[in-house]
Amino acid sequence: MVYRFPMSWQQRLRDWLQTYPTAIAAATCGLLTLLGWLALGSNWVGIGIWILLTAYIIGGFDSAREGLTTLWQEQELDVDLLMIVAALGAAILGLWQQEYYLLVDGAVLILIFATSGALEGIAMHRTERNIRSLMQLTPDTARVIVQGRERMVATQQVRIGDRILIKPGELIPTDGLVQEGDSTVNQAPITGESIPVDKAIGDEVFAGTINGNGALMIELHKSPESSLIQRVIRLVEQAKTSAPPSQQFLETFERSYAKAIVGIGLLLATLPPLLLRWSWETTIYRALIFLVVASPCALMAAIMPTLLSGIARGARQGILFKDGAQLETMGQVQAIAFDKTGTLTTGLLQVSNLIPLPGVDADQVLQLAASLEAYSEHPIAEAVVQAAQRQKLSLLPIQAVQAEVGQGISGTLDGIPVRLGKPTFVMADRTPETVATATFPTGLKPKAKIAPTLLQTSQRLESEGKTVIWVSQQQQVLGLLAVADKIRPTAPNLLKKLKQVGIATTVMLTGDNDATAQTVAQSVGVNAVYANLLPEDKVTVVKQLQQRYRTVAMVGDGINDAPALAQAS
């Protein structure tokens, strides 16, 4: 056993300094500005000036460095440098006229800009963290079979044609085609499907998905860099690095504005003494006042409190805005795209229907089904067992349990064969003799034939996108259960309110099948449905919506939603 010592406060501080340097600089600048203002108010003028100058250095260092770097390398003026010049102008005016509170004004200008930089830094760190979490979905190594022997090879070093063994419960390292074995694969992290998918020879599996109870031998048919999860990562990175038109316009405007303000300031400082014989002291003083007044800090000071108030209110409601721009954009949204699994639904399977044959008790069917499913780790099995627990049903002693991937589970109860799964599986090997001589424990007395209504009910439930499980004993069907993802109770009311506040359209994007998607859509009330989508398909749909509605929001909770979330307005 390895004991992990708790992280010391020195280690925590070091991590914070490395992760959020701009936020710490902004906080320190704010504290020093407050202390300097208090010192001036207490007539400790010398101490106050030194404290405020320290706040200038700590809060304005990054902006000054970026502004000077841009000026030196690109011969361009930007807002960073203009802000520093304005703050230094306020400090010079304060020292010149002995109006020391002007130093506080300059420190506040720097504090506002430093806070803006800190918020941007935190947002960038979160983006990098999200991309790292995507990368962690795939294991670092793959179990490659070479001449009948296993070799652990770095995932990025496997080549097309390599055969990779995936053991039960393991993460699949790269996309490939199944060559041997069969299993169920949990594809929810990638496609959003709520129910694991059966995989057999010839089927494709995706990197980052989770293998079920069976072993799979897959053959690499594309390079690891071309896998679906790597395409997701690239889509997220591209969407985060590509600036929207409004951002591009703002960056162009900032540089033009900075040039104009500095140029006018220089003219105000030099032309009046040369043309009008004004004193240099008066004109320089007025030029500095112009730089301070023309600083964009005035605009930032008007906008930031409103945005920060909105962000804080959202946080209290459990809503996290990346930055103020996203909060502003929300007011322009005309279309909203929703993921299905885990967003409009809970992402948790539950037994939605329990239908016994006439003469069979429903609780006894559920009890038998749960007793078999208790030996499985499949999400459907968990839903059935939980349903039995809610009814306070005890599990029966099933022996000789065997699971057949993609078919169902079989066993014996007091020597009587019991089965659960697909209808062809639960009715396997049925003969008239076994039915005639069977004895049914626990009081179960099914009819000899399947009721036609049961078949019709099964077809109807499957058309609604539900997974139907048949239960039999001695090859006689006792009844069936339907399992489905539960719709969030608040989802229908939310969709109604969105329409009331003026949202033009709502759509649902899902990797699940069309039948399931249509059922959920009708229950919650979305306007349009797009089913069987891969992550890049969701991006395509969002782009199409943007062409029609311009400003589009995306709501999702899975890794498969990351590219569409990044593409959304």
Long-range contacts (C-beta under 8 A, 24 or more apart in sequence): 19-125, 20-118, 20-121, 20-122, 20-125, 21-121, 22-62, 22-114, 22-117, 22-118, 22-120, 22-121, 23-118, 23-121, 23-122, 25-58, 25-59, 25-61, 25-62, 25-114, 25-118, 26-59, 26-111, 26-114, 26-115, 26-117, 26-118, 27-118, 28-55, 28-58, 28-59, 29-55, 29-58, 29-59, 29-60, 29-107, 29-110, 29-111, 29-114, 30-59, 30-111, 30-115, 32-58, 32-59, 32-107, 33-59, 33-104, 33-107, 33-108, 33-111, 36-103, 36-104, 36-107, 37-101, 37-104, 40-100, 40-101, 40-103, 40-104, 45-100, 48-100, 48-103, 49-95, 49-100, 49-103, 52-91, 52-103, 52-104, 52-106, 52-107, 53-91, 53-103, 55-107, 55-110, 55-111, 56-87, 56-88, 56-91, 56-106, 56-107, 56-110, 59-107, 59-110, 59-111, 59-113, 59-114, 60-84, 60-87, 60-110, 60-113, 60-114, 62-114, 62-117, 63-110, 63-113, 63-114, 63-117, 76-255, 77-255, 77-258, 77-259, 77-262, 78-254, 78-255, 78-258, 79-254, 79-255, 79-257, 79-258, 79-296, 80-113, 81-258, 82-257, 82-258, 82-261, 82-262, 82-291, 82-295, 82-296, 83-109, 83-110, 83-113, 83-295, 83-296, 83-297, 84-110, 85-262, 85-291, 86-291, 86-292, 86-294, 86-295, 86-297, 87-295, 89-288, 89-289, 89-291, 89-292, 90-288, 90-292, 92-288, 93-285, 93-288, 93-289, 93-292, 96-285, 97-285, 105-292, 106-292, 109-292, 109-295, 109-297, 112-297, 112-300, 112-301, 112-304, 113-297, 113-300, 115-304, 116-300, 116-304, 119-323, 119-324, 120-323, 123-322, 123-323, 126-322, 127-240, 130-236, 130-562, 131-233, 131-236, 131-237, 133-559, 134-229, 134-232, 134-233, 134-236, 134-559, 134-562, 135-233, 137-171, 137-189, 137-207, 137-208, 137-229, 137-559, 138-171, 138-172, 138-173, 138-174, 138-207, 138-208, 138-227, 138-229, 139-170, 139-171, 139-173, 141-173, 142-173, 142-174, 143-167, 145-217, 155-224, 156-224, 156-225, 158-220, 158-224, 159-220, 159-223, 160-220, 160-221, 160-222, 160-223, 161-219, 161-220, 162-219, 162-220, 163-217, 163-218, 163-219, 163-220, 164-217, 164-218, 164-219, 164-220, 165-215, 165-216, 165-217, 166-205, 166-211, 166-215, 166-216, 166-217, 166-218, 167-211, 167-215, 168-211, 168-212, 168-213, 168-214, 168-215, 169-210, 169-211, 169-212, 169-213, 170-210, 170-211, 171-208, 171-209, 171-210, 171-211, 172-205, 172-206, 172-207, 172-208, 172-209, 172-210, 172-211, 172-218, 173-207, 173-224, 174-207, 174-220, 174-224, 174-227, 175-204, 175-205, 175-206, 175-207, 175-220, 175-221, 175-222, 175-226, 175-227, 175-228, 176-204, 176-205, 176-218, 176-219, 176-220, 176-221, 177-202, 177-203, 177-204, 177-205, 177-218, 177-219, 177-221, 178-202, 178-203, 178-204, 178-205, 178-216, 178-217, 178-218, 179-217, 179-218, 179-219, 180-216, 180-217, 181-214, 181-215, 181-216, 181-217, 182-214, 182-216, 182-405, 182-406, 183-211, 183-212, 183-213, 183-214, 183-215, 183-216, 183-405, 184-212, 184-213, 184-214, 184-378, 184-405, 184-406, 185-209, 185-210, 185-211, 185-212, 186-210, 186-212, 186-379, 187-511, 188-341, 188-347, 188-558, 189-558, 189-559, 189-560, 190-228, 190-229, 190-232, 190-511, 190-535, 190-559, 190-560, 191-511, 191-512, 191-534, 191-535, 191-560, 192-339, 192-340, 192-341, 192-342, 192-510, 192-511, 192-512, 192-558, 192-560, 192-561, 193-341, 193-511, 193-512, 194-341, 194-345, 194-347, 194-349, 194-379, 194-485, 194-512, 194-516, 195-349, 195-379, 195-380, 195-467, 195-483, 196-378, 196-379, 198-405, 198-406, 200-405, 200-406, 208-559, 212-377, 212-378, 212-405, 213-376, 213-377, 213-378, 213-403, 213-405, 214-405, 228-534, 228-535, 229-559, 231-535, 231-536, 232-535, 232-536, 232-559, 232-560, 232-562, 232-563, 235-535, 235-536, 235-539, 235-562, 235-563, 235-566, 235-567, 236-562, 236-563, 236-566, 239-539, 239-563, 239-566, 239-567, 240-566, 244-569, 247-325, 254-296, 257-296, 261-291, 261-294, 261-295, 262-291, 264-290, 264-294, 265-290, 265-291, 265-294, 329-551, 329-569, 330-553, 332-550, 332-551, 332-569, 333-503, 333-551, 333-552, 333-553, 333-569, 334-503, 334-504, 334-505, 334-549, 334-550, 334-551, 334-552, 335-503, 335-504, 335-505, 335-506, 335-507, 335-545, 335-548, 335-549, 335-551, 335-552, 335-553, 336-498, 336-503, 336-505, 336-506, 336-507, 336-552, 336-553, 336-554, 336-555, 337-506, 337-507, 337-508, 337-509, 337-538, 337-541, 337-542, 337-545, 337-552, 337-553, 337-554, 337-555, 337-564, 337-568, 338-506, 338-507, 338-508, 338-509, 338-526, 338-555, 338-556, 339-508, 339-509, 339-510, 339-554, 339-555, 339-556, 339-557, 339-558, 339-560, 339-561, 340-485, 340-508, 340-509, 340-510, 340-512, 340-516, 340-517, 340-520, 341-485, 341-510, 341-512, 341-558, 342-557, 342-558, 343-488, 343-555, 343-556, 343-557, 344-487, 344-488, 344-491, 344-508, 344-520, 344-524, 344-526, 345-485, 345-486, 345-487, 345-488, 345-491, 345-520, 346-485, 346-486, 346-487, 346-488, 347-485, 347-557, 348-383, 348-485, 348-486, 349-379, 349-380, 349-382, 349-383, 349-483, 349-484, 349-485, 349-486, 350-383, 350-386, 350-387, 350-483, 350-484, 350-485, 350-486, 351-383, 351-384, 351-387, 351-481, 351-482, 351-483, 352-466, 352-482, 352-483, 352-484, 352-486, 353-461, 353-466, 353-480, 353-481, 353-482, 354-387, 354-479, 354-481, 354-482, 355-454, 355-457, 355-479, 355-480, 355-481, 355-482, 356-478, 356-479, 357-446, 357-447, 357-450, 357-451, 357-454, 357-477, 357-478, 357-479, 358-447, 358-451, 359-445, 359-446, 359-447, 360-444, 360-445, 360-446, 360-478, 360-479, 361-443, 361-444, 362-479, 363-391, 363-393, 364-442, 364-443, 364-444, 364-478, 365-471, 365-478, 365-479, 365-481, 366-391, 366-393, 366-481, 367-393, 367-394, 367-395, 367-396, 367-442, 368-396, 368-413, 368-418, 368-420, 368-442, 368-444, 368-471, 368-473, 368-478, 369-420, 369-469, 369-471, 369-481, 370-395, 371-395, 371-396, 371-397, 371-398, 371-413, 372-398, 372-401, 372-409, 372-410, 372-411, 372-418, 372-419, 372-420, 373-409, 373-420, 374-398, 375-401, 375-403, 375-409, 375-411, 376-403, 376-409, 380-467, 380-469, 380-483, 383-483, 384-469, 384-481, 384-483, 387-481, 396-442, 408-469, 408-470, 413-441, 413-442, 413-473, 414-441, 416-440, 416-441, 416-473, 416-474, 417-473, 417-474, 417-475, 418-471, 418-472, 418-473, 418-474, 419-471, 419-472, 419-473, 419-475, 420-469, 420-470, 420-471, 420-472, 421-469, 421-470, 422-470, 423-458, 423-470, 423-477, 425-470, 426-470, 426-471, 426-472, 426-475, 426-477, 427-470, 427-472, 427-475, 427-477, 428-475, 429-475, 430-475, 430-476, 431-475, 434-474, 434-475, 435-474, 435-475, 435-476, 438-473, 438-474, 438-476, 440-473, 440-474, 444-473, 444-478, 446-473, 446-476, 446-477, 446-478, 448-476, 450-477, 454-479, 454-480, 462-515, 463-515, 464-515, 464-516, 464-519, 465-512, 465-513, 465-515, 465-516, 465-517, 465-518, 465-519, 465-520, 466-516, 466-519, 484-516, 484-519, 485-516, 485-520, 487-520, 487-523, 487-524, 491-523, 491-524, 492-523, 492-524, 492-525, 495-524, 495-525, 495-526, 496-525, 504-549, 505-545, 505-549, 507-541, 507-545, 509-533, 509-538, 509-541, 509-542, 509-556, 509-561, 509-564, 511-560, 534-560, 535-560, 535-561, 535-562, 535-563, 535-564, 536-563, 538-563, 538-564, 539-563, 539-564, 539-567, 542-567, 542-568, 543-567
